[in-house]
Each structure stands twice: as structure tokens, then as C-alpha cells.
Amino acid sequence: MRNLVVFRGDYTEVKWPEAVCKNIHKCIIAPMKEQGILTDIMFCTYPSDMEKLKIYETHFNPINIHYTKSGQIVNFKESLKLVHRIYQKYDYVIFLRFDIIYKINVNEWNIFTKEGVILPYRENTKLYPTEKLYGDAIIVISKSVLSEVAYNLLGCNIDTFICLHNISTIIQIKSPDIIIHRIIDGCYQSNTGLRMGDLRLNPIYIQVKYAYVGTDKHLYLECLNDVNSTPFTDL
């Protein structure tokens, strides 16, 4: 098996990129390597802090760094266009972000036997019953459907494709046979800056650009951007 990991979006608000890189290696890259999965890495991002981006580049040795205009949808569409040119040599394309650390590793996601689109979970929001929003920090697309998914998403105008949380709706309107899988069942929040003990805190990842007060905070202090955090240097 060979997978492509695409880091998309911004990285400038990450305070301790070395610590984030260590977490990604531990939870994403190393577990795939242990399974014998070959992994290529690509960056689709912005040239806003080249010194900080160089840290990510040193850790992950991407096969390509592509700079896009700012904006979540613009950035993702550009990423998808690039991937569509080369996707046929990969079994799965995994879109991740630069500002995420993981609580569980990729082997526990149970995704490499599924065909279709794999998203983290349903969003716990009042909009879900009508909008069917999903978490979007992790977007996995199998080779068997990537071309069709790209066609559906890239063909949408800005009035339809307003956020990544609703890509499942866009895909299934045009291609109802494409299965939308979830890494975990249940409804959670992508916003990980919720109050301690809030049941909406998702069990997969933390956004490091926000203060985090989950009950497991002690496990992630070296990565988090709050006043109690200290930089992680043991690399």
C-alpha cells in the first residue's frame, strides 16, 4: 500500500512546531511505516512564515510544496487539483492540517479497508439535522472514488461550497453511491477549546492554536498554545 498525506492550510499560529511534528510522526507517519505502508507527503499552504514552515519541511521532507491563495476553500480546491494529477499511484489520500496533534494513532482509525470518503465524526451543532456537517480536520479519500469526488467538489461555486464541514452533502447530492464513513461514531465538536469535561470534545485530536482544558491536558502540554505550555525540545 502507498498513501499520500497532504498537509493543507495555515501553520503560523502553531507556537511549538517541533512538538507538533513529533506528535504527527508518532501518531501518523510511524504507525503507517510499521504496517509497511509507503507514505509520500505534500504541503499545500501559504508563504507567510518561511522560517516556521522550514521546520515542518525538515521533519517531513515533502515531495512538493505548493503555495495557494488564502482561504480554506481556495486552499483545499488547489490541493485537490494537485492530488488529482497523481492520485492513481496512491491507495488513499489523507488531508491533514498543520495545527493538529493526535490523541490516537492512525492504526486506531480503522480506515485502510474502507472505500469512499472517511471523515472524523458528525459535528455536534444545531445545524447538523439539516446541514449534515462533519468534522473536517481529517479528510481521507480512497483511490476508487477520488476522481469523482474531485469532479464534484471542484465543480461547485462559492455559494454551494462554503465550508469543508459540508463536503459530504455536496458529494452525495451528485454521487449518492459514494459512501461517507466516520472514524468514530457520535457527534463531537471540532472546536477543542471547550470547557473541561465537555462531552463534545472529540477523542481524536486537539487544535493547538487554542487553549485546551480537557481532562487529558497533561498529556499534551508540550504542544499547546496556552500560558501553561512550555516548548518541547527533546527531538
Secondary structure, 3 states (H helix, E strand, C coil): CEEEEEEECCCCCCCCHHHHHHHHHHHHHHHHHHCCCEEEEEEEECCCCHHHHHHHHHHHCCCEEEECCCCHHHHHHHHHHHHHHHHHHCCEEEEEECCEEECCCHHHHCCCCCCCEEECCEECCCCHHHHCCECCCCEEEEHHHHHHHHHHHHCCCCCCCCCHHHHHHHHHHHCCCCCEEECCCCEEECCCCCCCCCCCECCCEEECCCCCCCCCHHHCHHHCCCCCCCCCCCC
